[in-house]
Amino acid sequence: MSALPKDYASGKGLFNHIIGVPLFVFGMLLLFSPTSFDRFSIPFSRYSFHATMIYCIVLVVMALTRSMFLVINRKHQSVQWSQSLTLCALEVVLSAGFTALYLWLMSSQAEAYFWFFGLSLLYLFVLMLIPYAIIGFYFVMKEKDNQIMNRSRDASKEKIRFIDERDNLKLVVAGDAVLYIQSEENYLKICYLEQNEVRFCTIRSSMKRIEDLCARNGLVRCHRSYFVNKIHVQALQKDKEFTYAVLDVPSASRVPVSKNYYEQITSLL
């Protein structure tokens, strides 16, 4: 199996398990009362007390096992899902064992201990499986979101190669360094950063020719004659007649935003 997401095996994952699993078990016990304490010679009128004791048992087991898990994880670069599943199974068995012992003692040993153990194991397996699955799913999805964000961030650092209409290479620049591209008749004026200074490069080409290149590198259409890099758009500024995109580079010019592209740009802010 693949390795666990880092957050799952960290202190945050530890906290979610220690708090979330026992609380879920406690809540389900109170809501649905699956254990018929009265037939074990255990006063049913004190059901909330017994449910609280089971909650405490699960809480202590989770705190001990997850703390050990965190210590072990610090000594290894990664923890496998198979190891985590083994830990979950151990927590269910230990919780069931101590819960069965509590019920057995409270019933004045009306039934054999292993009868209580089997019943406790069944209930706790079902009740603890649900929060285990929810927490695991949450951290897996969070890890995937982080990977997508990292890929997008890395993509912005990739080089963009600008080629003129004769397929001659004119400019190679990092994707996140491009501020905007302006069309001027049969030419494109590329505004970019170089050593924190605004630079310009003019090439003979058309807006249509670079549409796909811009889309792959985070530049969006904001005007019939402009593409703007969305990561540099800081705000929108309206004058009496026009709307402009204000960039996060003070020395850069404002970029006009037409009505046709206004909604698209505002959705990025």
N, C-alpha and C positions, 0 to 999 in steps of 0.2 A: 504493500500500500504506500501511497505518497505521504510526504511529511505533513504534519499539522501546520495550519496557518500560525504565524508567529504570535499574533495576539491571543489565539486560543491557548497557547502554552505559556502565556505571560501572566503577570499579576492580575490583569484585567479579566482574563479567562478564569483564573482561580477565584476571583471575587464573584463573578457571575454564577459559577457552579455552587460555591458555598452558600450564597444567598438565595439564588433562584430555585435550585432543586428542592431543598427542604421546605421553602415557602409554598411551592407548588403542591408538594405532598400534603402539607398541612391544610391548605385551602381545599383540596379535593376530599380529604378526610372529613372536613367540616361540612362541605356541601352535600356529599353523597353518602356519608356514613356507611362505607362498604363492610365494616367489621361489626358483626353482631356480638357485642361484648356481653349482653345479657345471658346468652346461652353458655358462656364460659364461667358463669357465677361471678362475673365482674359487673358491678353496678352500672347500668347504662345511663343513669342520671348524671354520672360523672364523665360522660363521653368526651366533652371538651378537654377535660384534664388529661384523659388517656391520649387523645389526639395531640395535645401539647407535648406529652412525654415522648411520643413517637417522633414528633418534629425535632425535639432536642436530640434524640438518638441519631437521626439522620444528619442533623447539623454537625454534631461532634464527629461523626464518621467522615463526613465530607471535608470538614476542616482539617482533620489529621491526614487523610489520604491525599488531598489536593496540595497541602503544604509539602508533603514528601515528594509529590509529583513535581512541584515547582523547584525544589532543591535539586532533584535529579536532572531536571531539564536544564538547569544552569550549568551543569557539567558536560552537557552534550550539545552539539551544534543543531541537532534537529530531533524531533520526537515523531514517531510514526503513528498513523491512525490505529494500527493493530495494538500498539502499546496503550493508547487511550481507551480503546474498547475493552481491553483487559482490565484497566483501572476501573472503568464503569461497572463491569461485571463484579469486580471485587467489592466495590462500594455497595452494590445491591445485596450481595451475599452477607456482608458484615452488618449492614443495616437490618436485614431480615433476621440475622442471628440474634442480635441484641434486642430487637423488637419482640421476637418470639420468647426470649428469656424473660422480658418484662411481663408479657401477657401470661406466660406460664406461672410466674410467681404471683401475679395479681389474681389468678383464678384458683389459687391454692392447689395448683398442680392437678386440676380436674381432668386434664387430658395429657397425653405424652408430649414431651418437649418438641419432638420432631413433627408432631401433628401441627403445633403452632408454627414451627419453622416453615413447613410447606405452605401453609396459608399466608404467612407473612411474606414469603418469597414471591408468591404469585401476585399479591396485591402491590408490593413495592416495585416489582419488575415493571408492571404496567404503569404505575404512577410516576416512577423515575425515568422511564424510557421517553416519555413525552418531553420533559424539559431538556433532557440530554440532546434529543433530536433538534429542538428549537435552537438551543445555544450553538450546537455544532453547525447548523444551517446558517445561522446569523454570521458566524465568523468566516465560514467558507465564502458566503456572498460578499462580505466586507473585503476579504482578501482579493476576490476577483475584481471588485470595484477599484481597489488600490492598484492592481496590475494594469487595468485599463487606463487609469490616470497616469501611471508611470510611463506607459507606452505613448500616450498623447504628449507627455512632457518631453520624452526622448525624441519624439518625432519633430517637435518644435525646434530641437537643437540640430537636426540634420541639415545638411547643406542643400540649398536650392541653386540649381544651375539654370541661369537665364541665357537663352539662345535667341539670336535674331532670326529674321525671316529667311536668311541664307544658311541657317543651321550653324552659324559660327558662335562659339561660346564667348559670351561677353562679360559675365559676372557670376561668381560663385560666392554665396554668402549664407550664413546660418539662418535657419527659418525664423528664429525668434529675434533676429536682428533687423528684419524687414519691417518698416513702419507702414508704408502704403505704396501703391503704384498708381500713377496718374497717366492717363492717355492724352497725348497731344498730337492730334492729326495722325500721322503714320508712325509715331514714335511712342515709346513708353518711358516714363520717367520714374525710376525706382529710387525711393527714399529709404535709406537703411542706416544702421548705426555701425560705426567702426571706431573702436577704442573710445566709446561713449560720446562720439561726435557724430552729428548728422551729416551723411554723405549722399550724393546723388549720382546715378548712372543712367544715361540715356541710351536706349537701344531701338533699332528699327524693328517694330513688331506691332501686333494688334492685341486688343483685350480678349478677343475670342480665342486667339492662339494660346493664351496663357491661362484660360479658365480652369482647365483640369489641374494644371500645376498649382494654381492658387488654392483650389479646393483641397488638394492633398496636404497643403502646408498651412492651413488655418487662416488664409486670407479670404475675406468675404466681400461680396459686391455691396457697396453702399451708395453708389451713384453710377450713372451711365459711363462716367469717365474715371471712376476710382475703385480700387480694391484697398481694403484696410485690414491690417493684422489685428484680429480680435483680442489677442492677449495684451495689446497696447492701448485699447480703447478704455479710457478712464471715466469719461462722462459724455453726455450729449448737451450741447449748448444751443439755445434757440435765439436767433435775432428776429427782427421784425419780419423778414422774408425768408430766411434760410435757417437750416439746422446743420450743426457741425459736430463732428466727433472730436473730442478733446483727447489727445494722446498723453501718455504718462511720461513723455519726454518734453520738458518745458520749451526747448528750442525748436521743436518741430511745429510745422504749420498745422492749423486745424484742417480736418478733412470734411468736405461737404457730404451731407447725407440727404438724398432725395426722398420724396414722399413714398415712392414705390418700395424703398428699402428700409424705411424708418422702423417698421415693426420687427423686421429681421435683426436690426442692430440693437434695438431695445431689449430683445429677448436674450442677448448675450451679456447684458449688464447685470 
